[in-house]
Amino acid sequence: MTVVGVDACRRGWVAVELVEGAFVAAHLAASFAELIERVPDAAAVAVDMPAATGSPSGRRCFGGCGSVPLANGTGWWRYRCKESPARCR
């Protein structure tokens, strides 16, 4: 079974591909769609997401972009705006 772990990076998206638990390849792509096209046989794709915190302002790079309260009321999930990626570097 092929599984892929994905994270955002300054150049777009980076992924590590495993088959039967063994490293097979690392991929770098400018878009998420391009990255997924490179691993068509993946049974699962895990994407690293920022952890929620107790405040809607969150980390510096998420300020002013957007936040959504978690359904269980324990914190906030923040997302970064495409218009301001430099703030996270």
VOVO-911477 format. One record per atom (N, C-alpha, C): z, y, x; residue in three letters. Coordinates in steps of 0.1 Angstrom, whole numbers, plus 5000, padded with zeros to 4 digits. Each point is the difference from the previous one (the first is absolute). Example, Ala and Ser with C-alpha at 12.3 -4.5 7.8 and 13.67 -1.06 7.14 Angstrom:
2
507849435132ALA/500050124991ALA/500050125009ALA/499350114996SER/500050115009SER/500850114992SER/
// end
This chain:
89
500049885008MET/500050124992MET/500050125009MET/499250104996THR/499950135008THR/500950104993THR/500850075007VAL/500850114995VAL/499850125010VAL/500250124994VAL/499750125008VAL/501250104997VAL/500550065011GLY/500950114999GLY/499450135004GLY/500250104992VAL/499350135001VAL/500950115001VAL/499750105008ASP/500850125001ASP/499050125003ASP/500450124996ALA/499250125003ALA/500350045014ALA/499050065006CYS/500150065013CYS/499250135001CYS/500050075011ARG/499350125001ARG/498549994999ARG/499549895004ARG/498549984999ARG/499649934987ARG/500949984991GLY/499749944987GLY/501049894996GLY/499549875002TRP/500849884996TRP/499949905011TRP/501149935003VAL/500149895009VAL/500549884993VAL/499449885004ALA/500449884993ALA/500249895011ALA/500949914997VAL/500149885008VAL/499749884991VAL/499149915005GLU/499549894992GLU/500649875006GLU/500749924991LEU/500549875004LEU/499449894992LEU/499749895006VAL/499649884993VAL/501049895003VAL/500549944990GLU/501149905001GLU/501150055009GLU/500350134999GLY/501150065008GLY/499750035014GLY/498849985005ALA/499650035013ALA/499150135001ALA/500350085009PHE/499250125002PHE/498549975002PHE/499150064993VAL/498649985002VAL/499350135004VAL/500450114995ALA/499350135003ALA/500850124996ALA/499650115006ALA/500550134996ALA/498850084996ALA/500150084989HIS/498950084995HIS/500450154999HIS/499150095002LEU/500250144999LEU/498850054992LEU/500350084989ALA/499050054992ALA/500450144995ALA/498950084997ALA/500350144995ALA/500550004986ALA/499649904992SER/500450004986SER/500649874996SER/500950004990PHE/500649874995PHE/498949914995PHE/499150054993ALA/498949914995ALA/499249935011ALA/499750085011GLU/499349945011GLU/500949895007GLU/501250025001LEU/500949905006LEU/500049884991LEU/500150014987ILE/500149884992ILE/498749925000ILE/498950075002GLU/498749945001GLU/499949915013GLU/500850035010ARG/500049925012ARG/500849874999ARG/500749994990VAL/500849874998VAL/499849954986VAL/498849964997PRO/499749954986PRO/500749874996PRO/500449925009ASP/500749884997ASP/501550014999ASP/500550125001ALA/501550014999ALA/500549964987ALA/501049915000ALA/500749964988ALA/501050104996ALA/500550085009ALA/501050104997ALA/499950125010ALA/500250124995VAL/500050125009VAL/501350074997VAL/500850025011ALA/501350074999ALA/499850145006ALA/500350104992VAL/499850145005VAL/501450065002VAL/500350055012ASP/501250075003ASP/500150134992ASP/501150024993MET/500250124992MET/501350075005MET/500050134999PRO/501250075004PRO/501249964991PRO/501149985005ALA/501249974992ALA/500450124992ALA/500549974988ALA/500550104991ALA/501450055005ALA/500350134998THR/501350055004THR/500650064987THR/501250055001GLY/500750064989GLY/499650144996GLY/499050065007SER/499750144997SER/498550014998SER/499650094990PRO/498650014998PRO/499350085011PRO/500750075008SER/499450075011SER/499649915012SER/500849895002GLY/499649905010GLY/499850045014GLY/499149935007ARG/499750035014ARG/499150135000ARG/500050065012ARG/499350135002ARG/498549984996ARG/499449905003CYS/498549994997CYS/499749984986CYS/501049964992PHE/499749984986PHE/500450124991PHE/500650105006GLY/500450124992GLY/498850074994GLY/500150044988GLY/498950074993GLY/498949924996GLY/500049875002CYS/498849924996CYS/500249944987CYS/501049914999GLY/500349944987GLY/501149905001GLY/500749974990SER/501049904999SER/500149954986SER/500449884999VAL/500249934987VAL/501449935000VAL/500850024990PRO/501349935000PRO/499849854998PRO/500849925007LEU/499949864999LEU/500549964986LEU/499549894994ALA/500349964987ALA/501549974998ALA/500649955011ASN/501449964999ASN/501050115003ASN/499450125002GLY/500950125002GLY/500750015013GLY/499649925010THR/500750005013THR/499450105010THR/498950054998GLY/499450095010GLY/498650054995GLY/499350045010TRP/498650064998TRP/499049945009TRP/498849984995TRP/498949955008TRP/499150125002TRP/499750035013ARG/499250115003ARG/498649965005ARG/499150094998TYR/498649975004TYR/499550125008TYR/499249985010ARG/499450115008ARG/498750054994ARG/499850135000CYS/498850064996CYS/498949985010CYS/498849974996LYS/498850005009LYS/499850145006LYS/500450104993GLU/499750145005GLU/500950045012GLU/501149935003SER/501050045010SER/500449895009SER/499149925005PRO/500449895009PRO/500550055014PRO/499750125004ALA/500550045013ALA/501550025000ALA/500650024988ARG/501450025000ARG/500849875004ARG/499449894999CYS/500749875004CYS/499849965014CYS/499250085008ARG/499849965014ARG/501050055009ARG/
// end
